[in-house]
Amino acid sequence: MYENDIPEEFFLFLNAPAMKRIRGCGMHCGMEYTSFPFYKDFKPYSRYDHSLGVALILYKFTGDLKISLSGLFHDIATPAFAHVIDFLKGDHEKQEATEERTRRILESDKQIVEGLRKLSLSVEDVYDYHRYPLADNDSPKLSSDRLEYTLNNFLNYRFATSEEIHAFYKDITITKNEEGEEEMAFTHLDIATEFTLLTLKNSRVYVADEDRYGMEYLARLLKRAIDRGVLKEDDLYTTEKEVIAKLEEDREAKADFASFRALKKVKQVDTILDENTYAVSSKKRYINPLVKDKGRVASLVPEAKAAIDSFLAEDFSKILTKA
């Protein structure tokens, strides 16, 4: 989607066991298994696809293997159903719980360790992509991680065409931000403004009632399965296909997962009705990118600032249940 060629050094790692595993972990946090209409007919989009995209973006703009490989490995510890496990651990607003195992997984994969040795690198160099601002930075800044899933979701959510997405990507450059750190930025204000407004459509998907409810529903389902011994926590660090197979070996867990798959609509209610009624808060994600030599979009375009402020002011303390 971003680059036609993959650097030959990347091939040392692409078929490593830990990388192959995340081909079976999706970017949509299990929502593609539900019957919610919005998620119907999504193209496959795995953590592997995302991670390779992040690495290719980083290599294009830095040419630095250490930084690029930190991007390639940044989701290597992602469990099945991804941020649903943050919900399970009560960390769904920060969404950091799924990063705990990264170093351990890299160190235990002999192919990755040997590949790094051949490049005169170590696990220490690549296990924490937060060290590299172009790989990851705090919202609402723009990093390769945030750029990759934003552009790919424009396509998945049918908010933009491939041609429009490539136009955004081609306008990206590197500049220094307010803190003196390197940050991805746009060259042209009009393109940056269009991107910013479109990202808010993504933002509303991430906090939609269906998304929040579905992730909480799946998290509770998985916790029940763990509490009953149907699953072990380590099972979550296999693939979604393997986790679902284990659930379907148990009569109660199979019925639970079938109920999850049948989720089609949610509604707001005034009070907790039963065990399937939840009040779920949400992490509000948005992007306010830089335009090179000009500043951030929200400080330059009143329409963009108003749209961001409106999104941030929304209240997501609603009580939701199955409709």
N, C-alpha and C positions, 0 to 999 in steps of 0.2 A: 504493500500500500504506500510505502514511503520511499524506498530505495530499490533499485533493480538488482543490485549486487550485495551479497553478504560477504564481509571480510573473511578470508580463509581462516584466520585465527579463531573465529567463532565456532567453526566446525569441530574444534577440539572438545566442545562442550554441548552441542545441540542434541546429541544422543546419549548424554550422560543419564544414568537412572533417575537422578533427582529432577532433571529437566523433563524427561519423558513423562514423569508422573504428573506434572502440572498441565500436560496436554489434556488430562482428564479432569481438570478443575476449571469451571467456567467463570466468566467475568460478570455474569448476571445474578450471582448469589442465589442460585436455585430458582429464580423466578420463571425461567424458561420451562420449568417442569409443571408450573401451575396452568390453569385454564383462563387466567386473566387475558382478555383480548389483546391488550397492548403488546404482550410478549409473544404473541403468535407469529410464527414464521421468521423469527430472528435467525440470522446466519450464525453458524458456530463461531464462537469467539472465546478462546481459552486464555488462561493465564500465560501459557506458553506463547501464544500469538502476541499478547500484549507485551510480554517481557522482551521478545525479539524486536518488536517495534520500538520499544524504549531504547534498546541497545543500538539499533540502527540510527535512530535520531541522534543519539549522543555521539556516535562515531562520525556521523556527517559533520557535526558542528565542532567537535573537539579533536578527532583523530587520535584520542587517548584511549588505549585499550583498558587501562585500569578503571577509568570512569565508565566506559562503555560496558565492561563486564559487570560492574556493580549494578548497572541497569538490567543487564540480562538476568542476574541472579536475585533481583530485589523481591520477587514474589515466589521464590523457590520454597518458602516455608508456608505458603498459602494452603490452608486445609480445604477439604471438599466443602463446597457451598460458600467458601471465602468468608465474607464479612458477616454471614449468619452466625459464625462462631464468635464474633465480637458480641453479638446479641446474647448468645448463650453465656458468655463470660461477663456480661454487664458492661461492655466497653464499646457499645455501638455508637456513642457520640465521638469518641476519640479515634476508634478503629485502629488500635495499635496492638491488640492482643495477638493477632495472627502473625506478628513479626518476631515472636520470641525465639523461634527455633532456627533462624536463618544460618547463623554461624555453625551450629551443630550439624545441620544437614550438609552444608558445604564441606566441612571437615571429614564427614563420614563417606563422602562420595569419592572413591579412588580416582575415577576418571577426571573429575574436576580438579582434584589436588594435583594430579600428574600434569594435566593441561596447563594449570597455572605455573607449575614448576618450569615447563618448557618455555614459558613466556617470561621467566624470571619474576613472577608475581607470586603472591601468597594469599591465603584466605583473608588474612588481616587487611590486605589492600582492597578487597572487593565485597566484604560481607555487609558493609553498612553504607548504603547509597545515600543516606542522609548527610554524609560528609561532603557530598559534592552538590553544590547548589543547582547546577544545570540538570542533575538527575532528579533531585527532590528539594523542594523548599516549602515554606509555609504558605497556605492559602491566604489571600487570593492571588499570589504570584503565579507565574507560569514556569513550569519545569517540563522536562521531557516526559516524565510519568503522567503528569496532568494533561499534557498536550496529546499524548498517544490515546489515552482512553476517551478523551473528549472528542477527538476527530473520529475515532472508530465508532463511538456511540452516535455521533451525528448520522452515520451511515446506518447503523443498526436500528435506530429509532425513526429512520426515514425523515430526518430533519434537513438533510442536505444530500446532494448527489456527489458521486466520486469526483467529478470535475470541480465542484465548488470546494470540496475538501482539499484537493490538490492546490487550489488557488490560495487557501489559507496557509497551507504548509510552505508553499514557495515564497510567501511573504515574510517568513520567520527569519530573524537575524539574532545576533547576540549583542547585548549592551550591558552597561553597569547600572544597577538599581540604586535606590536611595541609601542602602547600606554599603555601597561600594562592591557588592558581589555581582558576579556575572548572572544574567538572567535572560531567558528567551523573551524576545520582544517582536513586535511587528514593525515593518518598515513604513507602512501607509496607515494613516488614521482611519480612512473609510473601511478598509478591510478589517482592522482591529475592532472597530465599532460593530461591524456586522458579526464578527466572531463573538464578541462579548454578549451581545443580545441573544445570539443563538445558544450560547452556553447556558443561559438561564432557562431555556427549555429543557436542557439536560438536567439542570439543577432541580427542576420541578418533578422530573421523573424519579430522581434519587430520593425525594421526600414524599412522593405520592402516597396516598392512603394505602393503595394496593401493595406497594413496595414495602412500606414499613410493617404493615400487618402480615404480609406473607413471610417476611424474614423472621419476625417474632414467632409466628406460627411454626415455622420450620425449626427454629432454635429450641422451642419448647418440646417439639416432637423428638428431636435428637437427644435432649436432656433426659426425657423419659426413657428413651432406649438405652442410654448410658446407665441411668439409675437402676434399670432392670437387668443390666448385664448383657443386653442384646448387642450393644456396641461398647468398645473400649475407646478411650480418648485417642489412642494411637491409630485407631481405624480411620479417624477423620483425616489422617495424613497419608491416606491412600488416594483413591480417585472417587469421584461421585458415583460412577458405575458400581464400584466395589461396595461402597457404603449402602447404596440402594439395594444391592443384592443381599446384604446382611439383614437389612430391615425386612425384606420380603421373605426371609427364612422364618420370621417370627409372626405368628398370626396377628397379635395385637399391633405390633409395629407396622405390619403390612397394611392393616386397616387405617392406621394413622397416616401413613404416607399416601394412601389412596385418597383420603380426605383432603390432604394438602394438595394433591394433584387436581382435585375437583374444584379448588378455589377459583371462583369466577367473578365475584363481585363482593365488595365490602360496603358497609354503611356506618354512618356516625350515629351514636346513641348517647343518651344523657347520663347513663350509669352503667356500672359493671353488671352484666346480665348472667354470665356463666363463665366457665373456665376458658372459653374461646372468645372472650371480650377483653381487649387490652387498651391501655393508654400508652402509646409509644412515642417518645420524643425522637428527634432526628438530628443528625449532623448536617448542617446547611453548607453545601459546597458551591462555590461560585468562583469566577476568575475575573480579575480586573487587571488586564495585561498592560505592559508598557508599550508605548510607541517610541521608537528610537528618537532621541533628541527632543522629545516633546513632553513626556510624562505619561501618567496612567490614564486610561480611557475615561474613567469616571470623573476625573478632574478636568477633562477636555470636552466631554459631550454630556450636556445636562440630561438628555434622554437616557443615556446609559446609567448615569448616577441614580436617576429616579427609578429605573427598573430594578437596579440592585437593591436600593433602599426598600422598595416595595416587597421584594422577595425576603429580605432579612427581617422585615417587620411582621411577616406572617406567623400566626400562632399554630403550632403543630401539637398542642396538648389535647388532641381530640381522642375521645374514646371510640374504638372501632370494633366491629364484629362482623361475622359472615352475613351476607345478605341472602 
